[in-house]
């Protein structure tokens, strides 16, 4: 998070109230989801229904049976589904 600067610089209360400035937010996102030049700078975002992606199993995909196996195969680094 060093690229986002000091925590106190993330906010402009007069302009954005308590929301993080968009330019700072991009640095924070890139700290957690860095771009990889070996794959064309396409970041990997874990599926939202995985533990790593936030564990929203009922909102995004049917993970019962064969469809769960297919999701695990297509996202091997997502963690437990």
Secondary structure, DSSP 4 states (H G I P E B T S, - for coil): -GGG--GGGGB-HHHHTTSBPHHHHHHHHHHHS---GGGTS------TTSTTTT--HHHH---STHHHHHHHHHTTTS---
